[in-house]
Amino acid sequence: MQEQKTVVVIGGGIVGLSCAFFARRAGYRVRVIDPDVQDRRASFGNAGILAVCETLPLATPALVRELPSLLLSPDSPLRLRWRYLPALLPWLVRFVRASAPSASLRSTLALNSILTTALDAHLELATACSATQLLVPTGWIKAYQSEQSYLSQSAERSTLADWGVAMRPLGRAELDALAPGFHGVFAKATLFSDCQQVKNPGQYVRRIAQGCAEQGVEFIQDTVRNFRFSGNRVTGAQMTDRAIDGDVFVIACGAWSKRLAAEIGEKVPLDTERGYHVMLDASDRTLLQSPLFWHEKSVVFSQLDSGLRMTSSVEFAGLNAPPRYRSIDRTLAAAKRLVPTLAGLPVESRWLGFRPSMPDSIPVIGRSTRQSNCFLAFGHGHLGLTLGPQTGRLIAKAIQGAQTEIDLAPFSPSRFSMRRSNDAAAA
């Protein structure tokens, strides 16, 4: 019987918790192993946007052409610590390959398939975990200081419209009503109306964890070092001082997943985009009704229950380098010069987190091709919060051997080795 089988989920962020919740709902005994470092999770520190409009992958020919200048500019939102370049180079090569038209189309198809019902998965999970009040249908504003900047994104908007993404232009009066703290700053804007906002991402994750515990999920505060094997199956997860046995294992520990995936024979090109945020004290005023992406500065402002959050600065430097807040501090200072209402807001805190990113923008979701009782659920990049519950539903069905409504082949951990084989055959 399913109740007798134990699913061990490695990772307690939004993806791991979602896998645990839906596996438990399917009747399995579930254990979650996580060191419980709450403020290092990407889902803790993001802008709280359920960005179901993000159907297009990050790798595009235009971005690839801009990469050298982006990496060399001191004011760029994309930074690389040059000592990390040798480690990152294979990822960058795959990123460039992923920008090819055929590869980009594959990524877009995959993203579109999984984003379409992502909000349904959030509602299902949030309802069960008493967290629906944290979900607000705000939409997401992408705003431009000039007509020229707005027109520069016309092709992207047209492509998104072709894929069925809901959007509409905002007039100046409507924009000022949705973003009163930024009155007069922007000339043009687009509202992506289907997006929602999580008003307190940290609390949302805690509610889901509490809901899992109430359903009988067991939590173990520890770190998995390696696995124990028997044949082509994993039999246990070795932690610091003990091992946990299980029947099924799910690797869902975000940017820390690559090493454990390699332990079971899956070589995946996972790296981390280090993301920064600054929290401003705006508890006594409403500056934004909807989260806002500022195109020219490549930052997101999001008014949360805890204040105004500004997220910015993608940095490639691995998991161990210390944080550098200089870039995001410069960006905030520049924003304050243009937005008087920001000038008087004190900085409450700064944060660094780690986004687990695949070069083709497609997460790894599905059964391992190396160990039959292992499943992988990581690599969601900027869409971890958006796709966490959806991923959990899919993993639970895959564990059961049930047919999923979404084709998981594009998300398979084997897709990179398969592509190498296809390329060699074509040559």
Secondary structure as GFF3:
##gff-version 3
##sequence-region A 1 427
A	DSSP	three_ten_helix	2	4	.	.	.	ID=ss1
A	DSSP	beta_strand	6	10	.	.	.	ID=ss2
A	DSSP	alpha_helix	14	25	.	.	.	ID=ss3
A	DSSP	beta_strand	29	34	.	.	.	ID=ss4
A	DSSP	three_ten_helix	38	40	.	.	.	ID=ss5
A	DSSP	alpha_helix	42	45	.	.	.	ID=ss6
A	DSSP	beta_strand	49	50	.	.	.	ID=ss7
A	DSSP	alpha_helix	61	72	.	.	.	ID=ss8
A	DSSP	beta_strand	78	80	.	.	.	ID=ss9
A	DSSP	three_ten_helix	82	84	.	.	.	ID=ss10
A	DSSP	alpha_helix	85	98	.	.	.	ID=ss11
A	DSSP	alpha_helix	101	115	.	.	.	ID=ss12
A	DSSP	alpha_helix	118	128	.	.	.	ID=ss13
A	DSSP	three_ten_helix	132	134	.	.	.	ID=ss14
A	DSSP	beta_strand	135	136	.	.	.	ID=ss15
A	DSSP	beta_strand	140	144	.	.	.	ID=ss16
A	DSSP	alpha_helix	147	152	.	.	.	ID=ss17
A	DSSP	alpha_helix	154	162	.	.	.	ID=ss18
A	DSSP	beta_strand	168	169	.	.	.	ID=ss19
A	DSSP	alpha_helix	172	178	.	.	.	ID=ss20
A	DSSP	three_ten_helix	180	182	.	.	.	ID=ss21
A	DSSP	beta_strand	188	192	.	.	.	ID=ss22
A	DSSP	beta_strand	196	198	.	.	.	ID=ss23
A	DSSP	alpha_helix	201	214	.	.	.	ID=ss24
A	DSSP	beta_strand	218	221	.	.	.	ID=ss25
A	DSSP	beta_strand	226	230	.	.	.	ID=ss26
A	DSSP	beta_strand	233	238	.	.	.	ID=ss27
A	DSSP	beta_strand	243	245	.	.	.	ID=ss28
A	DSSP	beta_strand	248	251	.	.	.	ID=ss29
A	DSSP	three_ten_helix	254	256	.	.	.	ID=ss30
A	DSSP	alpha_helix	257	263	.	.	.	ID=ss31
A	DSSP	beta_strand	271	280	.	.	.	ID=ss32
A	DSSP	beta_strand	292	294	.	.	.	ID=ss33
A	DSSP	beta_strand	299	304	.	.	.	ID=ss34
A	DSSP	beta_strand	307	316	.	.	.	ID=ss35
A	DSSP	alpha_helix	326	338	.	.	.	ID=ss36
A	DSSP	alpha_helix	340	343	.	.	.	ID=ss37
A	DSSP	beta_strand	347	357	.	.	.	ID=ss38
A	DSSP	beta_strand	364	367	.	.	.	ID=ss39
A	DSSP	beta_strand	374	378	.	.	.	ID=ss40
A	DSSP	three_ten_helix	381	383	.	.	.	ID=ss41
A	DSSP	alpha_helix	384	400	.	.	.	ID=ss42
A	DSSP	three_ten_helix	409	411	.	.	.	ID=ss43
A	DSSP	alpha_helix	415	426	.	.	.	ID=ss44
###
